[in-house]
């Protein structure tokens, strides 16, 4: 099951697409965890992969999907309001487990690369010029043989032309592009092994794209690139599990790329990176069992931290998880303890606002310190006035805060700095 994020209806909120045996599915999101189906015009196309992109340059996202049962790659035009109509299809036969969109021939139109089951890595350029058009022309292929499951495009050698990385039963291979006219094999990070997913990004901050691969036989594999002539292995957080899709993104905003990986046997995994030297697990709240395939980062709730969508192979369907914010909202004022002089466990109130993503009032929590912020209590449940999504000032109430000392000793209420770290995830149910 492939998954993808994109804003299909121009409301500034990310929407979700999924490829599955039950067909192409799309839901619009409101940024607060509610989802509405946007399926008008989409057929019951048994599919394995999906990508959003503006194929006809009309300002609205369209989509392409690769078949699981021999029906090729199909494309649909989006009207910006959740209604879809068929575009010409690149191909109507064979299976395509991995797709990637990018302007391969530098003409301003999105082109398409597809990983074929038994037929190599195939490329189509889009020559449509009017907003109503999307015309596909078969272009030179990097290879016409092999089983390929994951495909990505990126400028590996920084020459201004998109290159192609592909993962499959042959390992991980890279081909250098020259604007769509031909493809030149580059050094390959891995020339054998069963690899399902890959992503390209600068993990170690040296200015060259690196590669992350999700394998069935060797867990996660990572390599630092130098422009396509050689690859150097980077430390892996897991060399034993069987992974499918992988994605790189900076979920904690520290400037380092982090890893999202769907485990074919044991749920969903996230690791925080430090520039390629080591990886720290951040999986609290994520599923630890079940077969997961699709995985993608995206900013669902606009709280400043990346969220994620994953596809479950069975009844779990499509699941979205939002990252717990690493600090409270910044608009704090009027901290008021009540009853401190009587019990040393006052009920405390504070005024708070969040002009960005808004408050999710049902998840209000607080922590407190009795030593000036050197150490903090565990997170505890608080109450908050208002409704989910509000950006106006509300009141948070923490009942009977157990300072257990008088108000003249060192105490501290949470501010936007110095908070205990939070690396947990909340499930955001799909419709």
N, C-alpha and C positions, 0 to 999 in steps of 0.2 A: 504494500500500500504506500504510494507516494503522497506527499503532502506539500503544500506551498502556501505562503502568505502573499497578499497583495490587496491594495485598496481599490476594489472594483467599482465603488459607487461614489468616489470623490468626497467622502465625508471626513477624511483625515484619520479614520480608524481602520486598522488592518482587518481584512477578511480572510477566510480560509478556504482552500480548495483541496480535494482529496481524490486520488485515483484508486478504484477498488473494483472487485468483481461485481459489485452491485451498480457500477456505473460511475460517472463523474459527479461529484458532489461539491457544491459551493455554498458557503454560509457567509452572510454579512454580520459583522460584529459591531457592538456599540461602545467598545472600549471598557466595559464594566462587567463582561462575562456573559452577556446575553447574545444569542445567535439566532439568525433567521435564515431559512433556506432561500437560495436564489438559483433555482433550477430551471426556470422557464427556457425552453429551447434546447436543453441538454438531453441527449438520448441515453439509453441504458448501454453505454459503451464500456465493456469489460476491459479495465485498464490497469496498468502497473505504474505509470509515471505521469507527472503533470508539471507544467510550468506556466506562470503568468507572464505576459509581456504585451506591449503595445505594437502589434504586428503591422497595423496600417497607419500608424502615426496620427490617429484622430484624437489622442489624449485620453482614451479609455483603455483599460487593460483587456486583452483578449487571452485565450488560453489554448495550449496544445497538450495532447495526451497521447501516450504510447500504449498500444494494445498488449494485453496479456495472452490473448487467444488468437493471434494471427491476423488481426485486422489493421495492422499498420499504425500510422500516426494520423490523428485527426485534429482539426483546428476549429475554433469557434470565435466569432466576433462578439465582444461585449459592448453593450450600449450605454454603460455607465450607470445603469439602474437595475442590474441583476437579471437582464434578459439577454439570451444568447441566440445567435444565428450561425449557421454553418459557413465556414470559409472553405476554399479548396483545400484538399488534403495533400500533404507531401507524398504519402504513399498509403495504399489500402491493403497491404499484405505484410505478413511477418510480425514478430514480437519485438518490442522496443522497451527495455527495462530502465534505460536512462536517457534523459533529454537535457539539453542545455541551449539557451538562447543567447545570442550575441551578434554584434555587427562584424561578421567575419571578413567581408569584402569592402568594408569602409565606405559604404554608399549611403549610410544613414538609416537603413532598414535592418530590423532584426532578422538574423538568419538562424538556422537550426542545425544542431548536431545530435545524432541519435545513436545509442548503443544497441546494436542488433544481436539477436540470439542466433549465432551461427553465420551472420553475414557481415561482420566487421563494424567499423565506426563510419557512419554515413552522414553526408552534409547536404543541405539544401539552402540555397539563397533565395530571399524574398525580393522579387523584382517589381512588386506592385507599387504604383506611384500615387494613385488617388486614394482618398480615405475609404472608399468602398472596396478597394482591391487588396488581395493578398495572393500573389502568384508565386508558386514555388518552382525552382529550377534545380535539378540535381547538379551538384558541383563535385569537383574531385574529392575523393575519400582518402583519409589517412591509411586505411586498411580495409580490405574486403573480406577478411577471414577472421574467425575467432568469435567467442561468446563474450559480449561486453555488457556490464550491468550498470556501471556508473560513468557519467560523462560530465566534464566541466570545461569551460573555456576561460582563458586568461592569458595575459602577456607574460609568459614565463621568462623570456630573454630581453624584455624591455625594449623591443624594436618598434613598437607602435602597432604591431599586427597581433591579432588574437591567435593563440596556440590552443591545442586540444590535449587534455589529459583524459585518459580512459582507464577504467578498472574492469577486470573480468577474470576468467579462468586462466588467463595468460599473465596475471599480475597487474602491474601499473605501468602504462606506456605514455610517452609524451611525443607529440609531433609539433614541429615549428611551422607556423603559417606565414604566408607572404601576401596576404590579402585575398585569399581564397583561390589562387591559381594552382597551388601545389602544396604538398606537405612533406616536410623533411623529418625523419626520425631523429629525436634527441636521445640523450642518455636516459635509460629507464630506471626508475628507482627500484623496481621489483619485477623480475622477468618470469616468475612462476608464483603459483598460489591462487587460491579462490578469493577474489576481492569483490565486494559488492558495492561499496560506497567510497567516494573520495571527495575532497574539497581542497581548494588551493588558496593560500593566504600567506602573508609574511609573518610567520610565527616568531622568528628570532630578531626582527627589526634590523635586518641588514640591507633592506631595499630589494631583495630578490624573493619572488614567490616560492613558498615551500609547499609540501604536499602532506595531507592527512589521508590515510586509507583505513577503511573498516574491512577486516578480513574474516573469513570463516575459520582459517587454520592458524593464524598468528595474532589474533586480537587486533589492537590498533597499531599501525605502523606510521611513523613520521620521518620525513626527510627534509633537510635543509638544502635549498637549491642555490646554485651560483650562476644561473642564467641558462641552464639546460645542458651544460657539458659534464656535470658530475652532481651526485647527490650524497649527502652525509646523513647517516641515521641520527635521529634525535631521540631522547628518552621517551618511552611509551608508558602511559599510566596503566595499561592492561594488555598483556600479550597472550592471554589464555581464552578469553571469552569469544563468542561468535557474534560479530557485529554486521549490521546491514548498512543503513544510511548514517552518514556523519555530516556535521556542519561546524564551521568555525565562526565564532563571534565573541565579542567582548561583553559578556553579560553583566559584569560587575564594574565596568567603566574604569578599570585601572590602566588601560592602554595596552594590555596584553591579550592576545587571542586565547579564548577558552574553547573547550571541546564539548559538543553535544553528540551522543551516539545512541542509536537504537540497538538493543541487544536482542538477538534472535531467540534467546532462552530466558533472559533474566531482567526484563524491564528496560528502564531508561537510565542512562548514565551521563553525568556532567562533571567535568573537571575544570578548575580554574588554573590558568597558565601563568607563568612568570617569565615569558620570553623564550620558552623552549628548554629551560633547564630542568624543571620538575613540574608535577601536576598535583593539585589538591582536590580530592573528591568533594563535591557539593551536591549531594543527592537527597537530602532530607525532604520528604514530601513527595518524591517521585516514586513510581511503581518499581518494585524489585522482582516481580514475577511477570510472566507472560511473554509472548512473542511480539516484538515490536519491529517495524520495518522503516516507515517514513520518519523523518526528523528534520525540523527546520527552526532556526531562530527568527524571532520577529518581535516588534515592540507593540504589544496589544493594548496595555493600559496606560501608556504615556507617563509612567512614573520615573523614567530615567534609566530603567534597567531592562535588558532584553528578556523576553518571555519565550516560550517554546511550544511547538505543536508536534505531536507524534501520532503515528498510525499503528493501531493494534491489529494483529492479524486475524483475531477472532471477534468475539462479541464486544470487545472494548471499543471498537470503532475509532473515531478521531478524538484525541484528548488534547486540551490546551492547559498549560501550567504557567502561572505568572510568578515571577520572582518576588519574594518578600523584600521590601525596601530595606536598604542597609542603614537608613537613618530616618527619623520622623520628618514630617513636613516642616518647612522652615518658618512658617508664620505662627510663632508661639508668642503668647503674651498673657499677663494677668494671672500668674500662678498664685493660687490661694489655698493654703491649708486651713482646715476647719477642725477645731477640737484638739489641737496639738498639746495645749497646756494641761489637758485633762488626762489623756491616755498615752501620749507619745506615739499614737498610731492614727494620725489625722486622716480625714477624707480630703483629698486634694482635687482641685479643679484647675483647668488651664484652658485658655482660649486658643484655638488652632485653626489654620486655614491652609489650603493647598490649591494655589491658582493654576497648577499644571494639570495633573491627572484627576484632581478632585479626591475627596476622601471616600474610603470604603468603610462606612461607619461600623459595620458588623465585625470588623477585624481589629478594632482598637485595642492596643496593648500599651503597657508602660513598663519601664524599669527604673530603679532608683539606686542612688549611691549614698553611702554614709561616710566616705573618705575623700570627698572632693573630686570624684570621678576616676579614681585609680582602679576601682573594682565596681562591678554592677551586679544587681540582683538578676535572677532569671526574669524573662518576660512574663507579665501577668495580665489577666483580662481586665479591661476597662470598659466603660460605656461612653458612647458619643452621640450627641444630638444630631438631627438632620437625616438626610437620606443619601444613599450611595451616589457618588458622582458630584456632590455639592462642592462648589469652590468658594462658598461664603464662610464666614467665621462661625465655628461651632464650639461646643463645650465638651471637653473630655473630663470624665469623673473617675477617679481611682479611689475606691472605698478602703478605708482602714489600711493605709500604707504603713508597713511595719518598720518605721525608722528606729523605734525603740530608744530614742535619746531626745534630749530637749532641743529646742530650735536654735540654741546658741552654739552648738557644736557643728562641725563641718557636714553639711548635707548638700545634695545636688539633685535637681530634677533634670531629666534628659533634655538636651538641646540638639541642634543639628550636627554637632561634633561630639566625638568621644563616646559614641554609643557602642554597646556590645555588638559583635558581628552577627549578621543574619544571612545564612546561605540556604534557606529553606524555600520550598516551592508550594504554591496553592493551586489545586485543581480548579479549572474554570470550565464547567460542564458545557459540552456541545449540545445543540438542539438535535 
